[in-house]
Amino acid sequence: AQTPAPSAKGRLIGTPLPGNALEGFSLILDSTQRQSLLSNGELTRFSKGSSPSALCPVPDMKAVIDQTVAAVKPSIGIESLVIMAMPANLVDRPDRDLVMFNLLHRFRTMEGIQYWSESRKTMRVFFTSSHLVTGVGNRTPLPDPQFAGLEAEHAYLLEQEDSSFGKNLYQIEVRSLPSGGLSLHMRNLDQVWYGIVPVLSPRSLDMHIIIQPSADGKFICLYGNAGVNAPRALGLEERAQNSYHNRILALFSWFAQAMAGVGPA
């Protein structure tokens, strides 16, 4: 299997996975979900209201995700799971966990990520800018951090401008997990607008991204869960669902490409 890349519709499409690809993860799947994941390398669920973390590959994170997502009282939930082969340059690399930890902190490299716009039937740039800032009242850009060793948890303020909802500030936390995986947790701090129409109040989005290598290090699981409290009027709920699903897939693509680009130790 090869590292997935955006398809013509901007989704991560992996080559069919071998039957043993799921054995190194703590996944609870029914037979239909299992076959879909093996055939496509991806599985997505939408829900009305909160999105239970049924597909999460790290059992210890399920309660954390369910609690923080439920706190925004979501009107829609999104859960996506992608499994792909670990890039060959990282399979046996002794400092792989540190390399991946640093990749997850390269927020500026999110600029230019593309996604498929269903309404425009074309690929569009998702993030036109992405950088850490000093504070809520001081949006001075900061450089991406670089670490010499794994650290348990860091909190940041991330300012991103995207093609749907403009420039917004997010509170994020990055964790290294006891499972050997990584976690990125994101909440919006600004009122989010679509043109002149308010879409999300502050703290109405709660999103988790989990990155978990398999037990044998030959595969990697990318998992995303988002709860969004969006208005139902004017089609804004559907627009928010599409936008934040695209955001999850864009982040998956960003990280997959970053891993594939790592050179030799």
Solvent accessible surface area in square Angstrom, and as a share of the most:
residue,aa,sasa,rsa
1,A,77,0.60
2,Q,140,0.62
3,T,41,0.24
4,P,5,0.03
5,A,60,0.46
6,P,49,0.31
7,S,42,0.27
8,A,87,0.68
9,K,108,0.46
10,G,9,0.08
11,R,83,0.30
12,L,1,0.01
13,I,85,0.43
14,G,11,0.10
15,T,62,0.36
16,P,99,0.62
17,L,15,0.07
18,P,62,0.39
19,G,44,0.43
20,N,88,0.45
21,A,0,0.00
22,L,9,0.04
23,E,134,0.60
24,G,25,0.24
25,F,21,0.09
26,S,61,0.39
27,L,31,0.16
28,I,133,0.68
29,L,39,0.19
30,D,82,0.42
31,S,92,0.59
32,T,103,0.60
33,Q,40,0.18
34,R,100,0.36
35,Q,108,0.48
36,S,34,0.22
37,L,0,0.00
38,L,23,0.11
39,S,48,0.31
40,N,72,0.37
41,G,1,0.01
42,E,13,0.06
43,L,20,0.10
44,T,36,0.21
45,R,70,0.26
46,F,97,0.40
47,S,28,0.18
48,K,157,0.67
49,G,20,0.19
50,S,47,0.30
51,S,1,0.01
52,P,73,0.46
53,S,3,0.02
54,A,44,0.34
55,L,1,0.01
56,C,1,0.00
57,P,5,0.03
58,V,8,0.04
59,P,76,0.48
60,D,123,0.64
61,M,9,0.04
62,K,45,0.19
63,A,76,0.59
64,V,45,0.26
65,I,0,0.00
66,D,54,0.28
67,Q,136,0.60
68,T,30,0.17
69,V,0,0.00
70,A,51,0.39
71,A,78,0.60
72,V,18,0.10
73,K,162,0.69
74,P,14,0.09
75,S,8,0.05
76,I,1,0.01
77,G,0,0.00
78,I,0,0.00
79,E,0,0.00
80,S,0,0.00
81,L,0,0.00
82,V,2,0.01
83,I,0,0.00
84,M,2,0.01
85,A,17,0.13
86,M,7,0.03
87,P,11,0.07
88,A,95,0.74
89,N,54,0.28
90,L,0,0.00
91,V,42,0.24
92,D,131,0.68
93,R,46,0.17
94,P,133,0.83
95,D,52,0.27
96,R,40,0.15
97,D,51,0.27
98,L,42,0.21
99,V,21,0.12
100,M,3,0.01
101,F,0,0.00
102,N,9,0.04
103,L,4,0.02
104,L,2,0.01
105,H,0,0.00
106,R,102,0.37
107,F,0,0.00
108,R,96,0.35
109,T,77,0.45
110,M,0,0.00
111,E,78,0.35
112,G,42,0.40
113,I,17,0.09
114,Q,91,0.40
115,Y,15,0.06
116,W,47,0.16
117,S,6,0.04
118,E,90,0.41
119,S,86,0.55
120,R,133,0.48
121,K,127,0.54
122,T,60,0.35
123,M,59,0.27
124,R,61,0.22
125,V,59,0.34
126,F,2,0.01
127,F,1,0.00
128,T,77,0.45
129,S,22,0.14
130,S,0,0.00
131,H,24,0.11
132,L,5,0.03
133,V,5,0.03
134,T,74,0.43
135,G,16,0.16
136,V,95,0.54
137,G,84,0.81
138,N,74,0.38
139,R,88,0.32
140,T,71,0.41
141,P,71,0.45
142,L,68,0.34
143,P,104,0.65
144,D,38,0.20
145,P,33,0.21
146,Q,130,0.58
147,F,27,0.11
148,A,106,0.82
149,G,32,0.30
150,L,89,0.44
151,E,73,0.33
152,A,78,0.60
153,E,90,0.41
154,H,51,0.23
155,A,73,0.56
156,Y,39,0.15
157,L,36,0.18
158,L,1,0.00
159,E,10,0.05
160,Q,2,0.01
161,E,60,0.27
162,D,6,0.03
163,S,36,0.23
164,S,24,0.15
165,F,8,0.03
166,G,28,0.26
167,K,114,0.48
168,N,3,0.01
169,L,0,0.00
170,Y,1,0.00
171,Q,44,0.20
172,I,0,0.00
173,E,21,0.10
174,V,0,0.00
175,R,78,0.29
176,S,28,0.18
177,L,17,0.08
178,P,139,0.88
179,S,57,0.37
180,G,34,0.32
181,G,2,0.02
182,L,7,0.03
183,S,2,0.01
184,L,4,0.02
185,H,13,0.06
186,M,1,0.01
187,R,48,0.18
188,N,0,0.00
189,L,34,0.17
190,D,34,0.18
191,Q,58,0.26
192,V,0,0.00
193,W,119,0.42
194,Y,73,0.28
195,G,68,0.66
196,I,161,0.82
197,V,44,0.25
198,P,65,0.41
199,V,4,0.02
200,L,1,0.00
201,S,61,0.39
202,P,70,0.44
203,R,126,0.46
204,S,10,0.07
205,L,0,0.00
206,D,1,0.01
207,M,1,0.01
208,H,2,0.01
209,I,8,0.04
210,I,0,0.00
211,I,1,0.01
212,Q,18,0.08
213,P,8,0.05
214,S,7,0.04
215,A,98,0.76
216,D,88,0.46
217,G,4,0.04
218,K,116,0.49
219,F,21,0.09
220,I,0,0.00
221,C,0,0.00
222,L,1,0.00
223,Y,0,0.00
224,G,0,0.00
225,N,0,0.00
226,A,0,0.00
227,G,0,0.00
228,V,0,0.00
229,N,59,0.30
230,A,4,0.03
231,P,53,0.33
232,R,177,0.65
233,A,64,0.49
234,L,150,0.75
235,G,44,0.43
236,L,11,0.05
237,E,19,0.09
238,E,114,0.51
239,R,85,0.31
240,A,0,0.00
241,Q,36,0.16
242,N,68,0.35
243,S,7,0.04
244,Y,0,0.00
245,H,14,0.06
246,N,30,0.15
247,R,0,0.00
248,I,0,0.00
249,L,5,0.03
250,A,3,0.02
251,L,4,0.02
252,F,1,0.00
253,S,5,0.03
254,W,16,0.06
255,F,4,0.02
256,A,0,0.00
257,Q,97,0.43
258,A,26,0.20
259,M,0,0.00
260,A,52,0.40
261,G,64,0.62
262,V,23,0.13
263,G,38,0.36
264,P,131,0.82
265,A,106,0.82
